[in-house]
Amino acid sequence: MTRKRHEVGVFKAHVKKGDNVRVLSGRSAGESGRITRVLPRTERAIVEGVNLVTRHQRARGGQTVTAEQRSGRIEKPSPIHVSNLMVICPNCNRPTRIGHREADGRMVRTCKQPGCGDLIDRAK
């Protein structure tokens, strides 16, 4: 396991599950995708279709075989540190830094691009 910089429960990532992000550095620099999982303990996130690694695995399980149980060379996304990810604003469609402001009695994330300033957190 990787070394933790923060105590458990203290770190809060600027990205959330479902955000569209662009990778800033590393082997997958410049690629973009949707976050499928955030791992706050190690300050990392899994982005679908980005930072793919090949895993050689044996078949596991009984009669019904799922994708995780079959044998062979399986490509799957590997976690990326959240500092290497930048959120893509849904309004202006550009990678942006995250601002915070209060709206409707709760803190929401906003786009910091000049001329945009739109909310990134939408009501679900």
NORJOWO-V64457 format. One record per residue. N is the residue number from 0. RES is the residue in one small letter. SS is DSSP state (hx for helix, st for strand, lp for the rest). PSI is psi in whole degrees, 0 to 359 (999 if undefined). D_FIRST is the distance of its C-alpha to the first C-alpha in Angstrom with 2 decimals. Layout:
N/RES/SS/PSI/D_FIRST
N/RES/SS/PSI/D_FIRST
This chain:
0/m/lp/146/0.00
1/t/lp/158/3.77
2/r/lp/139/6.63
3/k/lp/136/8.83
4/r/lp/337/12.47
5/h/lp/159/14.13
6/e/lp/160/14.71
7/v/lp/131/14.05
8/g/lp/357/16.93
9/v/lp/319/18.06
10/f/lp/132/16.64
11/k/lp/115/18.94
12/a/lp/153/18.56
13/h/lp/356/21.84
14/v/lp/154/21.28
15/k/lp/162/21.78
16/k/lp/132/21.68
17/g/lp/348/24.79
18/d/lp/144/25.14
19/n/st/129/26.30
20/v/st/159/24.41
21/r/st/138/24.89
22/v/st/130/22.21
23/l/lp/326/23.17
24/s/lp/165/21.44
25/g/lp/190/19.68
26/r/lp/328/20.82
27/s/lp/25/21.89
28/a/lp/135/23.69
29/g/lp/343/26.70
30/e/lp/157/25.74
31/s/st/158/25.74
32/g/st/181/24.76
33/r/st/138/24.11
34/i/st/127/20.87
35/t/st/337/20.08
36/r/st/140/17.04
37/v/st/133/15.43
38/l/st/89/11.93
39/p/lp/334/12.81
40/r/lp/323/9.81
41/t/lp/6/7.99
42/e/lp/40/11.61
43/r/st/165/11.80
44/a/st/152/14.48
45/i/st/123/15.62
46/v/st/128/19.14
47/e/lp/133/21.42
48/g/lp/7/22.88
49/v/lp/146/20.89
50/n/lp/49/18.26
51/l/st/137/18.99
52/v/st/151/17.38
53/t/st/125/19.27
54/r/st/126/17.85
55/h/st/121/20.17
56/q/st/153/20.33
57/r/lp/158/22.83
58/a/lp/139/24.92
59/r/lp/160/24.01
60/g/lp/185/26.21
61/g/lp/235/29.95
62/q/lp/311/32.74
63/t/lp/126/31.32
64/v/lp/120/28.69
65/t/lp/180/26.50
66/a/lp/325/24.60
67/e/lp/346/21.32
68/q/lp/349/23.39
69/r/lp/163/25.48
70/s/lp/163/25.14
71/g/st/193/25.12
72/r/st/116/23.39
73/i/st/127/21.82
74/e/st/129/20.93
75/k/st/153/18.44
76/p/st/142/17.02
77/s/lp/151/13.57
78/p/lp/147/12.07
79/i/st/141/13.75
80/h/st/139/13.37
81/v/hx/339/16.20
82/s/hx/344/18.01
83/n/hx/11/18.88
84/l/st/142/20.59
85/m/st/130/24.14
86/v/st/139/25.89
87/i/st/123/29.09
88/c/lp/130/31.97
89/p/lp/340/33.68
90/n/lp/304/37.05
91/c/lp/354/37.32
92/n/lp/31/34.78
93/r/lp/149/33.30
94/p/st/137/29.83
95/t/st/157/30.06
96/r/lp/164/28.55
97/i/st/130/28.37
98/g/st/164/30.99
99/h/st/138/31.47
100/r/st/165/34.80
101/e/st/133/36.37
102/a/st/129/38.12
103/d/lp/37/39.68
104/g/lp/11/38.34
105/r/st/155/34.63
106/m/st/132/32.36
107/v/st/158/31.84
108/r/st/141/30.20
109/t/st/160/32.76
110/c/st/138/33.20
111/k/lp/8/33.94
112/q/lp/140/35.84
113/p/lp/132/39.46
114/g/lp/356/41.85
115/c/lp/277/39.34
116/g/lp/16/37.77
117/d/lp/159/37.30
118/l/st/137/34.99
119/i/lp/324/31.69
120/d/lp/116/31.19
121/r/lp/153/33.90
122/a/lp/130/35.34
123/k/lp/999/34.06
